[in-house]
Amino acid sequence: MKYYDKLIFEFSKKGRTGYSLRKNEWTDSTDSIPAGLRRSAPAALPQVSEVDVVRHYTNLSQMNFGVDTGFYPLGSCTMKYNPKINEEIAGIRGFQSLHPLQPASTVQGVLQVYYEIDKSLAELTGMAHFTFNPCAGAHGELTGLMIMRQYHLLRGDSKRTKVIVPDSAHGTNPASAAVCGLEVIVVKSNPDGLVDVDDLKPLLGDDIAGIMLTNPNTLGLFEKEILEIANLVHGCGGLLYYDGANMNPLLGVARPGDMGFDVLHLNLHKSFSTPHGGGGPGSGPVGVCEKLVPYLPVPRVVKTSAGSFAVIGRAGAGKSSTVKNAECCSESAGEVSGFLGNFLVTLRAYAYILMIGKQNVKLLGKLASLNANYVKESLKDSYKLPIPSVCKHEFVFDGLIDDGASKASDGKGATTLDVAKRLLDYGFHAPTIYFPLLFHQALMIEPTETESKETLDAFIDVMKKIAVEAAENPDLLKTAPRNMPISRPDEVRAARYTILKYQDEETNTI
């Protein structure tokens, strides 16, 4: 076992301490704690010196892989570089010390940020207005579907309880629809990987609330029949929902609103360059076309006739709205979060938009698509490319062309999982694997527009080398990674039998 592989408990030696606190001169520290909440015995905390604590956690931090340390070819997640100016702005003390119940008069600058980024995102997407209350992409999906339901219900169209979802959709799409109480109807893809319009037509009727699409889809392919799809869905009285997880290649190039979409969510923590991964932070603002604006969640930020900014809807937790606010939001789909969402994530995205500017934003989508096509064309002779069309921001292989099955000790060749594991040995994060479910050995790659040609060439070289290894010595891949702290844990067992506490084998204490 390496020094940094140990748990902090394994550094513990009785009597060691890494801190010194002065005795409380005013009161016994336990006096204010109810007796029923006090421990019967001291917590079994490790007794460790300061230097061991510092080294332990510093070593752990250096074992993490992040966008600041390496390349993420992570399909469908847009792990682009996060400019540090965003972090500096979000770290300004005035922003960090905000309280959500402050009077609007004390946070006019904050409300102005919400107001102006609303206008910016509306311009980029072709929507009318946004709510920033949803705290993640899936939360945005749910919010968009709530708006969709509210629209139909207030029009007396209560039988519209079905949502159409493609078989290539992100998994959160059907999950969000189910949580919203809607029935999911699957539309198939055609051989080109796009929505099969002939399969869609029989599904349409007066019970359809709408359809959920991402364009380009999870195969990185643009839905060429999107205008016909929009006309068909609108023709039966339904709405179009846009899953903005794949908005990256459209930035500055095309707008979902112009394609006929009525409601969409964006992932600020993806397309607009704020850190994500590991559970947060996130933000999934939802934009709507003009006719759906009354159904946006509350609270919302508006500009008053006097030129100041105000919050309409619920003023804060436990406080009811004014009569005026209640009247102007009477058709709202309700509240989806306590306040106005994750402000510091919104602030980072606002800084990013201002930094890129109106002219340069036109390059984002083009460069994202250029990088993806460059990697795809460079690797198509080593990996199976089921759909050879020009892609947008991402593409999907279906395993190796030569997996070395005849040379493997078990007679089975290298798999997509093996390729992903082997990439770790070469210092690259693994791409998304086994999604979408259209292909058995799916390997989804998205380089994003922020990566240089040199980085992409290095990744391409490694992927080609792994393909050669798979053909000549597939067992090498099956035992990868070889130079990481952990090689191949039993992932299913680890998920089912998680160990969340430390137990000392000598003393049997926890």
N, C-alpha and C positions, 0 to 999 in steps of 0.2 A: 504494500500500500504506500502510495506517495504521500508526502507531507501534507499537501493541500487536499488530499482525498478524504482526510479524517473529518469527522463531525466535531463541532466545537466542544461537545461533551467529552470527547476523547483526549482533549488537551487539559482536562480538569485535574488539578492536584489540590488536595485538601490544604486549606490555609492560604492559598494564593488569592490575590485580589488585584483588580485593575483600576480601582477607584477609591476615593476617600471622601466621605461626606461629613460635614460638621453635624454635631448632635443638635437636634431641634431644641432651642432654648425656651420655646413658648408652650409647647404641648406635646404630650405623648402622641406619636404618629398614628397609633391605633385608636385613639379616643373618638375620632370622628367616624370610624367604620363600625357599623352595627355588628354586634357579636355574632349574629347568624351568618354574616358574610365573611368572617375572618377565617383564615386557614387554621387547621388544628395543628399543623406542623409547618415549618418553613418550606418554601418551594425548593425543589431539588435542582437548583440552578448550577451551571458549571462554575467552578472556581478557577479563573484563568487570569493571567497577567495581561496588562494592557498591550504589550508588544505581540503576544500570541493572538489576541483578539484582532488587532490591526492587520497582522499578516494573514490570518485566516480569511477575513472578509475581503481583503484586497486580492488575495489569490482567487477567491470565488468570483469576484467581479471580473477578473481577467479571463475566466473561463466562459463568460457570456459572449454570444455572437450578436453583434448589432450592426446597424447600417453604417455606423461610424467606423467599424473595424473590417467590414468585408461586404462582398456582393451578395445581394438577395435576388436570385432569379425566380421569385415566388409568384407564380401565376395567380391571377384573380385577387391579388392583395395589394398591388401597387406599392411596394416597399421602396419608395424613392427617398433620396437624401433630404434631410431636414435642415435648411439653412439656419445657422446659429443666430442670426439676427432675430429670427422668430423667438428663440428661447430668451434672448436678452430682453426683448420687449415684454414677453410674458412674465419675466422675472422682476419687472419694475414694482417697487414696493406698493405703490398706490393700487395697482391691479391685484397684487397678491393678497392685500389686506381687505378686499371688498367683503361686505356682508350683504346677503340677498334681500334683507329687510330694510336697507338704507332708503331714506326718502329719495325720490327721483331727482330732486333738486341737487343732491350731493353726488350724483353719478351721471351727469349729463354726457360726459365724454364716453362712458361705457355704453350708454344708450345710443349715442351717435355711431359707435362702431357697429352695433347690431343693425341700425338703420341703413348704414352705408354698405355693409357687406350683403345685406338683403338685396339692395339695388344691383350690386355687382354680380351676384349669383343669378339673379333674375335675368340680367343681360346675357350672361354666359350660357344659360340653359333655355331661354325663351319662355320662362315662367313669369307670372305676375308678382307673386310675393312668396316669402319663405317664413317658416317657423324654425327657430333654433332650439326648441325645447327637447327634442329627442337626443338621447345621450349615446347612441351608437347606430350603426347601419341597420341592424335588425329592428331596433327600436323605431327607426325612421320608417321601415317597411310597415310595421304595425300601425304607426301613426297615419301613414298614407292610406292604408286600407280602412282605418276608422273614418277618415275623411270621405272615402269612397262610399262607405255604408251610410254615413250621415246624409250625404247628398241624395242617395236613393230613398232612404227612409222619410226624409222631410218632403219628398215629392210624392209620397204615398206609394212608392214602388217597393214594398217590403218583400216581394217574392224573389228579388234579385239576391240570391244567397250563394252563387257559385262564382269561382274565380278560375280562369284558365291559366295554366302554368306550363311552359315547355318542358320536355323531358331533359333538356340540357340546363335547366335553371339552377341557380345557387340554392343550396339546401334550405336556406333561411326563407325562401319565398313560400313554399308550401307550409312551412312551420308557422310563419307569420299569419298566413291566411287562416290556418286552423285555430290559432290563438284568438283571432278576431271573430271566430264563429262562422267562418265561410267554408264551403265545400270546395275542394280542389279538383279540378278537371284537367287532365294532362293532354296536351297536344304534342304530337310526335314531330320529330325532325325528319327532313328528307335526306337523301344520300349526300347532299352538299353541306349538311350540318346546319341548315336553316329551318325555320318554322315551316312545316308543310301546310301550305294554305289550303290545299284540298282536304286535309285532315281537320283543319280549323273550322271550315264552313259548317259542317253538320253539328258542331258543338254550340254554335251561336243560337241564342233564343232570348225570350223575355225573362229568363231566370238568371241571366249572366250579369254579374255586377261589373266585371271588367277582366282584363288580361294583364298579367305581370310579365314584363320583358326586360332584358338587358340588351343593349345594342351599342357596340358589338356584343355578341353572346359569349358564353364561357369558352367557346372554341376560338375566340378572337375574330370571329367572322361577322361582317356587317350584314344585317337583315335587309337584303335588297328589296324585299317586298313590303317594307314597313308602311308605306303609304296605303297600299291595298289592305294590309292588316288593320290599319287605323280606320279606314273607311268601313270595313266589314264590322268591326267591333262597335264603332259609333252608330252604324246603321241598325244594330239590334238594341241600341240604348245603353250599351256598356261604356266604361271608361278605360283609358290606357294608363297603366302604372309603369314607370320607368325605374328599374333597379340601377342606381347610379354607381354601383361598385365598379363598373367598367367605363366610367366617364372619361378616364384619363386620355384615351386616344381622340376623343371628340373635342377636347378643350381648344377653343379658338378655331375649330374647323367646322363643326356642325352643332345644332342645338336640338335637344329632344322635343322642345315645344314646337319647333317647325316640322317635326315628323308626325305630330298629332297626339303626343302624350299630354295627358291632363294633370298628372300628379307624379312627382318623382322624389327620391331621396338622394342625397349626396353623402359620401364619406369624406368629411373634412380631413379625417386622419389618414386618408389615402391620396385622393386627387389633389388636395390642397396642402400637402406637405406638413402635417403635424405628426409627431411620433405616435406610433401605435404598436400593438403587439403585447402579449403578456397580460391581456385583460384590460388595457386602457392606457391613457385616457382616450375617449372617442367622442364623436359628434356626428349625428345623422340628420342634418336639417332637411326639412321637407318643403318643396316648392309646389305651387299649384297654379293652374291657369285662372283667368279672371273670374269665371263663374264659380270656382270653388273657394275663393278667398273668404267668404263668410264662414266657412266650415273649419278654418284653421284653428288649431288648439290655442288656448289662452294659458298664460298671459302673452301679450304681444307688445312690441314697441312701435309707436307711431310718432309722427312729427305734428305738433300742434300748429294752429294758425299763427301763433305768436313766434314760431320758429324754434321753440324748445322741444324736448323729447319727453314722452310720457309712456307709461305702461298701462295698457288697457286689459280688462279681464280681471282676474284675481290679483289683488295687490300683494298677497303673501300668504304663507301657510297660516291657516286658522282665521284669516281675515276675509270677510266677504267683500265683493265688489261694490262700487257705488252704483246707484240706479242707472246712471248714464252708461257706465261701463258694461253693466249687465245687459242693457238694451242693445248696445252695438255688437255684443258677442252672443246674442241669443241663439244663433244657429251653430255655434262652435261645436266641434266634436268633443270638447271638454279639455281636461288637463292630462298631460302625459308625463309630466315631471313636476317637481316641486316649484321650480322657478323658471329661469330662462335658459336652462341647459348648461353645458360646460363652457363657461365664458372664455377661459384661457385657451381652450382649443380653438374657439371661434376667433379669438384675437390673433393667434398664430396664423390662421388661414387668411385673415384680413391683411396681416403684414406681408404674407407671401404674395397675395394678389397685387398689392401696391408695389412690391418689389419687382414683380414680373412686368407689370404694366400692360396697357392695351395692345401695344405692338408686339411685344415678345410672347404674349399668351398664345398667339397664333402659331408659335413654333412648338409648343408643348405636345400637342396631339401628333403633329407630323414627325417629330423626333422619336416619340414613343413607338410609333408604327414602323419607322425606318429601322430602329434598333431591333425590334422583334423580327422583322423580315430578314434582316442581315444574319441573325443567329439561326433562324429557321433554315435558310438556304445553305448556310455553312454546314449544317449537321444532318441534312436530309439523306445523305448517302450512308450515314451510320445508324440512324434511328428511323423507325417506320413513321411515315407521314401519311396518315389516312386520308386527309383532305389537303391537296396541294395548292389550294387557293391562296391568293394574297391575303395576309392576315392584317389585323390592326395591332393592338398593343401586346397580344399574347398569342400563343399557339399551342397545340397539343400533339405530342408524339404518342405512338402506341407501342412502346417498348423498343427493343433493339432489333436491328435487321439480322444480326448474327449473335444469338445469345449463348453460343458455345455449349449447347445441350449435350452434344456427342462427347465432349471432353470433361463434363462435370462428373465428379465422383458418384453423385447420386443419379446421374442420367438426366437431371433437370437443369435447364439453362438459367442464366442470370436474369433476374426480374427487374422491374422498375424500382422496387424497393432496394434492391442491391445496388443499382446505379446511384440512388439517392444517398445511401449509406457510404458508398465509396467516395462521393463528392466531398464528404466531410474530411477525409484524409488529405485532400488537396486544398483545404482552406476555404471552400465555398459552401454557403448554405444550400440545402437541398431545395429543389423546386416543389411545387404542389404535386402530389402523386395520387393516382387512382381517383381523380376527379377531372372532368365530368365523367359520369358513369356510362357514357356512350361507348367507351373503349375499355377493354379488359386491362390493359397495361398503361393507362393514361399517365403522361408526364407533361405537366403544363408549365410553360416557361414564359415569364414576363420580365424583360430587362429594364423597363422604364426609360424615360428620356434623359435621366440624370447621369447615366453611365457613359463613360468614354469608350471609344473604339478599342483602346488598349485593354481595358477591363474585359470587354466583350471577347476580344481575341484570346485573352488568357483563359476565359471560361470555355470558349469553343475548343481550344487545344486540349484542355483537360477532359472535356466530354468525348472528344475523339480518342484520347488515350484510354479512357474507361471502356469505350466500345471495343478497342483492340484487346484490352485485358479480358473482356467478357468473351470474346471469340476464342482467345488462346488459353486462358486460365480462369474460367468462370468461378472456380472455388475461391479465388482471391477476393472476388466481389462478395461472395456469400459470407465471408468472415470479416468483412469491413463494417465499421471503421477499425483500423488497427492502431492508430496513434492518438486516440481520444481517451479521456478519463474513463468513459464507459463505452463498451463495445455494443453488444446486442442484448439489451435486457428483454425479458419476456413482457412485452408491452400489455398484453391482455391480462396477465396475472398482476402486473403493477397497477392496472386500472381497477381491477376487482378487489385486490387485497392491498390497499394503500397502507403504508406505515407512517403514521403521523406523530409518533412519539418515540422517544429514545428510552431504551431500557438497558440498564447496566447489567451485564452478564454476571459479574462477581457478586454484587449486592442485591440483584433482582429488583432494584428500585427504578422508578420512572422519573 
